[in-house]
Amino acid sequence: MNIKLSSKNQEFSCEVHCNGHLHSKHAMSLEQSFSIDSLPAELKIYITPYKIQPYVRIDNLLVNYGLAEITPWDHMLEFTLHSDWRDRYFNNIIKAKQEYLSNSGQLIPENMDKYVGINNLHPEILKEIESIIS
C-alpha cells in the first residue's frame, strides 16, 4: 500500500512509525512517499515543523481526514489501515452523506438510497434506452 503526503507550499520532514516501530525517516520536501507491506498497520506519522496538515493519498486516492479516520495532531497524523480500507472509506462516505441529508431535513429514510446514489438499478431508464437503441 502506497502512501503519499504532500503540501502545496510548506516543506516538511516526517518520521513514519508502523505498529510501534520506526518504519522510515524522510528529509524536508513538499512531498513524502512510502509503502506499507503488511496490514493492519497502525501508523503514526510525526511531522516537522508542527501544525502542517498535508494532503494524504492512499494508493493514489486523495482522502478526506475524517472519512479516512485520520486523527490530525499538531505534530503528527495517526490512523490505522486495514486490508479493507477502501470498503471502510466508501462506507464512511455513504454514512456521512446519509447523516447530512437526514440532518438537513431534505430526506426521509426510505428514500435515502435514491438520493445517495446506491442500490439504484433504474429499470425505467434502462427500458427507455433499450427502446431507443433497438
Secondary structure by P-SEA (a helix, b strand, c coil): cbbbbbbccccbbbbbbcccccccccccccbbbbbbcccccbbbbbbcccccccbbbccccccccccccccccccccccccccaaaaaaaaaaaaaaaaaaaaacccccccccccccccccaaaaaaaaaaaac
